[in-house]
Amino acid sequence: MASPELNTKTRTKVEDNHSSLTGTLASVFILGFILIITWVSVYFLYLDRL
């Protein structure tokens, strides 16, 4: 008869890697600032040509 024990040989290693997430957050902020600067400059160009 099989024993009802859990298989403890398979363990998953959880890696705590925050450096990739910080780089991702910095990239998103940089991209956001570039988009905001582009939209504001196009808006002021539109206002100047009215």
Secondary structure, DSSP 8 states (H G I E B T S, - for coil): --------S---------HHHHHHHHHHHHHHHHHHHHHHHHHHHHHHT-
